[in-house]
Amino acid sequence: MLTINEKVDLTKYTTLKIGAKAAYFSIIRQEEDLLEAIVFAKNKKVPIMILGGGSNILMTKPFPGLVLKNELKGVRVVKETDTSAWVEARSGEWWSSLVYFAVERGWGGAENLYYVPGTVGAAPMQNIGAYGVELKEIFHSLRAVDLKTGKEKVFKASECKFGYRDSVFKKKFKDKYFIASVILKLSKRPRLRVDYGDIKRMLEEKGIKSPSIIELAEIIRQIRDSKLPNPAVLPNAGSFFKNPEVSVSGFKKLQQKFPDIKFFPGSKPSLIKIPAGWLIEQAGFKGKRFGPVGMYEKQALILVNYGGATAKQALAQVKRVQAGVFKKFGLKIEPEVNII
């Protein structure tokens, strides 16, 4: 039988270590627990919030409903051909465990996303991306449960409406579905993507010209470790802001004023993506503390809690950074982290 606790502080369940109380809280370890939780919430007439790894969330106020901590675990091979493999992972599984499951078998497509923090269920919500690769490139489908009716629905890639750090689950279906499992389609003849700047540099430093898929995953882990603080040591929520995209003409104007501006191809040929971390650093926030909060000294994109920070202080830092970047560049940067 499902155990439901009342007035639970969520601080320890978030990597930023900033939380608020939930009116009700439970841990979901099997899908039968979810169905019980749906009935409970319906009877109490309260909303449901799903909490995965807690790595992409900033709690700013108490939650008046039922928070479900997703602990559904497991990875399995659904289907194989000579060239491809379909792998399903339950949504409470750690994302990196799924990626390593593929990498150790030599199956490609997910390796550049190794070490992205969080759970499998959060991956399609955000359309996670790193080092030139996005989830949508390897996504096959997901199975979700309607949080009102308990009915299942399978979503194909086209139905998820993936965008830059975006999906239908952040908009039209926000808080309406529990993602139960995700299926990826991976290649047995992988073509490794090693043209990203940091990857190229580290391969050159190590003298590796043709890395294996495991070597590439390890290099990405090392890059992330060198730039991103361990949340167990220095609480943070990962990359806090999205990289803004501007039109080609708008970018040329910025480039005239800031000749050394960093950039990448945007989500469309008509757009240019500018690294938010570079903008934040140039605006003077890298490594600068404001009481118990600040932007990390090695990567300005990371908002860190140096200890005891409140939601109010974190939100003030978000607004401070946004205002600083806008003042210097005229660009608006939006949070990637889910602010509740």
C-alpha positions as CSV (number, residue, x, y, z in Angstrom):
1,M,0.0,0.0,0.0
2,L,1.2,3.5,-0.9
3,T,2.6,5.5,2.0
4,I,1.7,9.2,1.9
5,N,3.3,11.7,4.3
6,E,2.0,15.2,5.1
7,K,3.9,18.6,5.2
8,V,7.2,17.3,3.9
9,D,10.1,19.6,3.3
10,L,11.4,19.0,-0.3
11,T,14.8,20.7,0.2
12,K,16.8,17.4,0.4
13,Y,15.1,16.2,-2.7
14,T,16.5,19.0,-4.9
15,T,20.1,19.4,-6.0
16,L,20.0,23.2,-5.4
17,K,19.0,22.4,-1.8
18,I,16.3,25.1,-1.9
19,G,12.9,23.7,-1.2
20,A,9.5,24.3,0.2
21,K,6.9,22.1,1.9
22,A,4.6,19.8,0.1
23,A,1.1,19.3,1.6
24,Y,1.5,15.6,0.7
25,F,4.4,13.5,-0.4
26,S,5.0,9.9,-1.6
27,I,7.6,7.8,-3.3
28,I,6.5,5.9,-6.4
29,R,8.4,2.6,-6.9
30,Q,5.9,0.8,-9.1
31,E,3.2,1.9,-11.4
32,E,0.5,0.5,-9.1
33,D,1.6,3.2,-6.6
34,L,0.9,5.9,-9.2
35,L,-2.6,4.7,-9.7
36,E,-3.2,4.8,-5.9
37,A,-1.7,8.3,-5.8
38,I,-4.1,9.5,-8.6
39,V,-7.1,8.2,-6.6
40,F,-5.8,9.9,-3.4
41,A,-5.3,13.2,-5.2
42,K,-8.7,13.0,-6.8
43,N,-10.4,12.3,-3.4
44,K,-8.5,15.2,-1.7
45,K,-9.1,17.4,-4.8
46,V,-5.4,18.5,-4.9
47,P,-2.9,18.7,-7.8
48,I,-0.1,16.3,-8.4
49,M,3.6,17.3,-9.0
50,I,6.2,14.8,-10.3
51,L,9.7,15.1,-8.9
52,G,12.5,13.2,-10.5
53,G,16.2,13.7,-9.6
54,G,15.4,17.3,-8.5
55,S,18.2,18.6,-10.7
56,N,16.2,21.0,-12.8
57,I,13.9,22.7,-10.3
58,L,13.8,25.8,-8.1
59,M,11.0,25.6,-5.5
60,T,9.8,29.1,-4.5
61,K,6.6,28.4,-2.6
62,P,4.8,25.6,-0.8
63,F,3.0,23.1,-3.0
64,P,-0.6,22.6,-2.0
65,G,-1.0,19.1,-3.5
66,L,0.7,15.7,-3.7
67,V,4.4,15.5,-4.7
68,L,5.4,12.1,-6.2
69,K,9.1,11.2,-6.0
70,N,9.7,9.0,-9.1
71,E,11.7,5.9,-8.3
72,L,10.7,3.7,-11.2
73,K,13.9,1.9,-12.2
74,G,15.0,-0.5,-15.0
75,V,16.5,-0.6,-18.5
76,R,15.8,-3.2,-21.1
77,V,16.3,-3.9,-24.8
78,V,13.0,-3.9,-26.7
79,K,14.1,-4.8,-30.2
80,E,17.2,-5.3,-32.3
81,T,18.1,-5.4,-35.9
82,D,21.6,-5.6,-37.6
83,T,21.8,-1.8,-37.6
84,S,19.7,-0.5,-34.7
85,A,18.6,-1.2,-31.1
86,W,15.6,0.1,-29.3
87,V,16.1,0.5,-25.6
88,E,13.4,1.3,-23.0
89,A,14.1,2.8,-19.6
90,R,11.7,3.5,-16.8
91,S,11.3,7.1,-16.0
92,G,12.9,7.1,-12.5
93,E,16.1,5.6,-13.8
94,W,19.1,7.9,-13.8
95,W,19.7,9.3,-17.3
96,S,23.4,8.5,-17.2
97,S,22.7,4.9,-16.4
98,L,20.7,4.6,-19.6
99,V,23.4,6.2,-21.6
100,Y,26.1,3.9,-20.2
101,F,23.9,0.9,-20.8
102,A,24.0,1.9,-24.5
103,V,27.7,2.9,-24.6
104,E,29.0,-0.3,-23.1
105,R,27.3,-2.2,-25.8
106,G,28.7,0.0,-28.5
107,W,25.3,1.5,-29.4
108,G,25.6,5.1,-30.5
109,G,23.5,8.2,-30.4
110,A,23.3,9.1,-26.7
111,E,27.0,9.3,-25.8
112,N,27.2,13.1,-26.1
113,L,24.4,13.3,-23.5
114,Y,26.4,11.3,-21.0
115,Y,26.5,12.8,-17.5
116,V,23.5,15.1,-18.1
117,P,22.0,15.2,-14.6
118,G,18.5,14.0,-13.8
119,T,16.2,11.1,-14.6
120,V,15.0,9.5,-17.8
121,G,11.5,11.0,-17.4
122,A,12.8,14.5,-17.4
123,A,14.8,14.1,-20.6
124,P,11.9,14.4,-23.1
125,M,10.2,17.1,-21.1
126,Q,13.3,19.3,-21.6
127,N,14.5,17.8,-24.9
128,I,17.8,17.7,-23.2
129,G,20.9,18.5,-25.2
130,A,24.7,18.7,-24.9
131,Y,27.8,18.9,-27.1
132,G,25.9,19.3,-30.3
133,V,23.3,16.5,-29.7
134,E,19.6,16.7,-28.6
135,L,17.4,13.9,-27.3
136,K,15.0,14.3,-30.2
137,E,17.6,12.8,-32.5
138,I,17.4,9.4,-30.8
139,F,13.9,9.5,-29.3
140,H,11.5,6.9,-30.5
141,S,8.5,7.1,-28.1
142,L,7.4,7.3,-24.5
143,R,4.6,5.9,-22.5
144,A,2.7,8.2,-20.2
145,V,-0.1,8.0,-17.7
146,D,-2.9,10.7,-17.5
147,L,-2.8,12.1,-14.0
148,K,-6.6,12.6,-14.0
149,T,-7.8,9.3,-15.4
150,G,-4.9,6.9,-14.9
151,K,-5.1,5.9,-18.6
152,E,-2.0,5.2,-20.6
153,K,-1.0,6.9,-23.8
154,V,2.0,6.4,-26.1
155,F,3.6,9.5,-27.6
156,K,5.6,9.3,-30.8
157,A,8.3,11.9,-31.5
158,S,6.1,14.0,-33.7
159,E,3.5,14.3,-30.9
160,C,6.1,15.5,-28.4
161,K,6.7,18.7,-30.4
162,F,10.3,18.9,-29.4
163,G,12.0,22.3,-29.5
164,Y,15.1,23.9,-28.0
165,R,14.9,22.7,-24.4
166,D,11.2,22.3,-24.9
167,S,8.3,19.9,-25.6
168,V,4.6,19.6,-25.4
169,F,5.0,18.4,-21.7
170,K,6.2,21.9,-20.8
171,K,3.3,23.6,-22.5
172,K,0.0,22.0,-23.5
173,F,0.4,18.9,-21.3
174,K,2.3,20.5,-18.4
175,D,1.4,18.7,-15.2
176,K,-1.1,16.5,-17.0
177,Y,0.9,13.3,-17.6
178,F,3.3,11.1,-15.7
179,I,6.0,9.9,-18.1
180,A,6.4,6.2,-17.2
181,S,9.1,5.0,-19.7
182,V,11.0,6.2,-22.7
183,I,12.3,4.3,-25.7
184,L,15.4,5.4,-27.6
185,K,16.4,4.2,-31.1
186,L,20.2,3.7,-31.1
187,S,22.7,2.9,-33.9
188,K,24.9,-0.2,-34.0
189,R,27.0,1.6,-36.5
190,P,27.5,4.9,-34.7
191,R,29.1,8.0,-36.2
192,L,30.6,9.8,-33.3
193,R,30.1,13.6,-33.0
194,V,33.5,15.0,-32.0
195,D,33.4,18.4,-33.7
196,Y,32.3,20.3,-30.6
197,G,35.0,22.6,-29.3
198,D,35.7,21.2,-25.8
199,I,35.6,17.6,-27.2
200,K,38.1,18.4,-30.0
201,R,40.4,20.1,-27.5
202,M,40.5,17.2,-25.1
203,L,40.9,14.6,-27.8
204,E,44.0,16.6,-29.0
205,E,45.3,16.9,-25.5
206,K,45.1,13.1,-25.0
207,G,46.4,12.4,-28.5
208,I,43.3,10.4,-29.5
209,K,42.5,10.7,-33.2
210,S,39.7,8.1,-33.5
211,P,38.0,7.6,-30.1
212,S,35.9,4.6,-29.3
213,I,32.4,5.3,-28.1
214,I,33.4,4.5,-24.5
215,E,36.4,6.8,-24.8
216,L,34.2,9.6,-26.1
217,A,31.7,9.1,-23.2
218,E,34.6,9.2,-20.7
219,I,35.9,12.4,-22.2
220,I,32.5,14.0,-22.0
221,R,32.3,13.0,-18.3
222,Q,35.7,14.6,-17.7
223,I,34.7,17.8,-19.4
224,R,31.5,18.0,-17.4
225,D,33.4,17.3,-14.1
226,S,35.9,20.0,-14.9
227,K,33.2,22.6,-15.5
228,L,30.2,21.6,-13.4
229,P,30.2,21.5,-9.6
230,N,29.1,18.3,-7.9
231,P,25.7,19.2,-6.4
232,A,26.5,17.0,-3.4
233,V,29.4,19.3,-2.6
234,L,28.2,22.6,-4.0
235,P,24.4,22.6,-4.5
236,N,23.3,23.7,-8.0
237,A,20.6,22.9,-10.6
238,G,22.9,22.4,-13.6
239,S,22.7,24.9,-16.5
240,F,20.3,27.5,-15.2
241,F,19.7,29.5,-18.4
242,K,18.9,28.6,-22.0
243,N,21.2,29.8,-24.7
244,P,19.3,32.7,-26.5
245,E,18.8,32.6,-30.3
246,V,18.8,35.6,-32.5
247,S,18.3,36.3,-36.2
248,V,21.3,36.4,-38.5
249,S,20.9,40.1,-39.0
250,G,20.6,40.7,-35.2
251,F,23.7,38.6,-34.7
252,K,25.7,40.6,-37.2
253,K,24.9,43.8,-35.3
254,L,26.1,42.2,-32.1
255,Q,29.2,40.9,-33.7
256,Q,30.1,44.4,-34.9
257,K,29.9,45.6,-31.3
258,F,31.4,42.5,-29.7
259,P,33.8,40.9,-32.3
260,D,34.8,38.0,-30.0
261,I,31.2,36.9,-29.4
262,K,30.8,33.1,-29.2
263,F,28.1,31.5,-31.3
264,F,26.7,28.2,-32.7
265,P,24.1,27.3,-35.4
266,G,20.6,27.9,-34.1
267,S,17.6,25.6,-34.1
268,K,16.7,27.0,-37.6
269,P,19.0,28.2,-40.5
270,S,17.7,31.7,-39.8
271,L,18.8,31.7,-36.2
272,I,22.2,31.9,-34.4
273,K,22.6,30.5,-30.9
274,I,24.7,32.5,-28.4
275,P,26.1,30.7,-25.3
276,A,24.3,32.1,-22.2
277,G,27.4,31.3,-20.1
278,W,29.6,33.6,-22.3
279,L,27.0,36.4,-22.0
280,I,26.8,36.0,-18.2
281,E,30.6,36.0,-17.9
282,Q,31.0,39.0,-20.1
283,A,28.3,40.8,-18.0
284,G,30.6,40.3,-15.0
285,F,28.8,37.6,-13.0
286,K,31.2,34.6,-13.3
287,G,32.4,33.7,-9.9
288,K,30.8,36.7,-8.3
289,R,28.8,36.0,-5.0
290,F,25.8,37.8,-3.7
291,G,25.5,36.5,-0.2
292,P,24.9,32.7,-0.3
293,V,24.2,32.6,-4.1
294,G,26.3,33.3,-7.2
295,M,27.3,32.0,-10.6
296,Y,30.0,29.3,-10.5
297,E,33.6,30.3,-10.9
298,K,34.3,27.8,-13.6
299,Q,31.1,28.0,-15.6
300,A,29.0,31.2,-15.4
301,L,25.9,29.3,-16.5
302,I,25.6,27.5,-13.2
303,L,23.8,29.2,-10.3
304,V,25.1,27.8,-7.0
305,N,23.9,27.8,-3.5
306,Y,27.0,28.3,-1.2
307,G,24.9,27.4,1.8
308,G,21.6,28.3,3.3
309,A,20.3,30.3,0.3
310,T,16.5,31.0,0.2
311,A,14.3,30.9,-2.8
312,K,14.0,34.7,-2.6
313,Q,17.7,35.1,-2.8
314,A,18.0,32.7,-5.7
315,L,15.2,34.5,-7.6
316,A,16.9,37.8,-7.0
317,Q,20.1,36.4,-8.5
318,V,18.2,35.2,-11.6
319,K,16.7,38.6,-12.1
320,R,20.1,40.3,-11.4
321,V,21.8,38.2,-14.1
322,Q,19.0,38.7,-16.6
323,A,19.1,42.4,-16.1
324,G,22.9,42.5,-16.4
325,V,22.9,40.6,-19.7
326,F,20.1,42.7,-21.1
327,K,21.9,45.9,-20.2
328,K,25.1,44.9,-21.9
329,F,23.8,43.0,-24.9
330,G,20.1,43.8,-25.2
331,L,19.4,40.1,-25.1
332,K,16.8,38.3,-22.8
333,I,18.0,35.0,-21.3
334,E,15.3,32.7,-20.0
335,P,15.7,30.0,-17.3
336,E,16.1,26.5,-18.4
337,V,15.4,25.4,-14.8
338,N,11.7,24.8,-13.9
339,I,10.8,27.5,-11.4
340,I,7.8,26.6,-9.3
